[in-house]
């Protein structure tokens, strides 16, 4: 049975992405760093605020071409510097050499093996990675937008069809909302709003269909992983779509178009498009109880970690390449037994290179003590002598 089912895959001989070298200039608090990464990865030790998370963010930048923490590009530039520059050299990545840079005016330049991609979206996921951190609890405890973003990133980076539909859906949604604002000012009519609805229905149906298929494929894995980590209740993953029309599951395009038409006048009064996948949610429950509202802190942490595990296996299954694991103090506030179970799951799904960041050396799990160890202080990384 696959990782999508009740049990994870055993470790398989799959190719894995590997970051061989990273050059960082003026990114966050890192003024200058030229780093060579061992094939297995590295454990980075340093007090909070000295640059561990900033390095993780620099590596992850080559996945989304923006901050995984939601910061504006210009806010990533070190104070007083005119721009930041990143260069990654990898094996098993989409390009052997990739660069990314942004200046104070917000101009961004990306290259892959020396050439500029036709579109920035062509350079997404150049260095594939999945990040784990305590902040991931927002995936469970946060607003529905957090879970929609999780779905969009997971699916857009593994399905060109989903990425295409997402780009066009967002464009049509912005234009419909702009048309509604124009109508409210007396400068248009309902026809100018309706003209965007066929595109919303077409591309929105693609998003809904892919999301439902992903949940159907992964919900058993979600339940299995939660149980393996230590949850005693029955965990469930469910997609909640706003489409309530009869037959919506069979023909989401027709259902969405009908709902947009039916709610058009109401939407114009409220200046919000109420129907569509931008309003949907990923429901996470244990024994039928919503983890967002009544789940314990431990249950929320467990579910968030499992979502990241599913993200990693989705990428591996879709591309054939295991992503780099970026572990930013992910086991904080977890007991040793639960940590050991999570690490066993990571081994079982077959992962590759790992970059682990912890505040103290005694927080490095036994499984990762084999990794080369670096220290970081004030944005400067130094390798510790081998024991």
Protein Blocks (a to p, Z undefined) as FASTA:
>chain_A
ZZklmbdcddddddddddfbdcdehiajbfbacddddfkbccddddehilmmmmmmmmmm
mmnopafklpafklmpcghiabdcdddddehiabfbdcddddfkopacddeehiacfbfk
lmgoklgcddddfklmmmmmmcfklmmmmmmmmmmmmomklmmmmmmmmmmmmmmmmmmm
mmmnopacfklmmmmmmmmmmmmmmmmmmmmmmmmmmmmmmmmmmmmnopabdcdddddd
fblbghklmmmmlmmmmmmmmmmmmmmmnopafbdjklgccdddeehiafklmpcfklmm
mmmmmmmmmmmmmmmmmnopacddddehklgoiafklmmmmmmmmmmnopaddddddfbf
klpcfklmmpccdddeehiacddddZZ
